[in-house]
Amino acid sequence: MILVDTPHFFPNGPRHLPNAQWCHMTSDTSLEELHSFAAKLGMRRSWFQDGRRPHYDLTKTKREQAVRLGAREVSARDLLKAALRLSGAKGGAA
């Protein structure tokens, strides 16, 4: 399942999107599911943030699109837990 958390305002976000609200998107299943869903949203693979908490950052508009496509809305805490599990499950491969 694809998960998205609540959008928050990040005042030090990218210059091309000042005053944007951002959230995070991850999967509780696999990186393949996450990348496939991101592609459906028109996101570039280079935007993926690998590491201890694998995720994509989404604008509020992209989040709304993700929810329309079936992403589940969860708390930031639940999303973090899923991302940490995904990181452990990936075994260092992306």
Rosetta blueprint (number, residue, H / E / L):
1 M L
2 I E
3 L E
4 V E
5 D L
6 T L
7 P L
8 H E
9 F E
10 F L
11 P L
12 N L
13 G L
14 P L
15 R L
16 H L
17 L L
18 P L
19 N L
20 A L
21 Q E
22 W E
23 C E
24 H E
25 M E
26 T E
27 S E
28 D L
29 T L
30 S L
31 L H
32 E H
33 E H
34 L H
35 H H
36 S H
37 F H
38 A H
39 A H
40 K H
41 L L
42 G L
43 M L
44 R L
45 R H
46 S H
47 W H
48 F L
49 Q E
50 D L
51 G L
52 R L
53 R L
54 P L
55 H E
56 Y E
57 D E
58 L E
59 T E
60 K H
61 T H
62 K H
63 R H
64 E H
65 Q H
66 A H
67 V H
68 R H
69 L L
70 G L
71 A L
72 R E
73 E E
74 V L
75 S L
76 A H
77 R H
78 D H
79 L H
80 L H
81 K H
82 A H
83 A H
84 L H
85 R H
86 L H
87 S H
88 G H
89 A H
90 K H
91 G L
92 G L
93 A L
94 A L
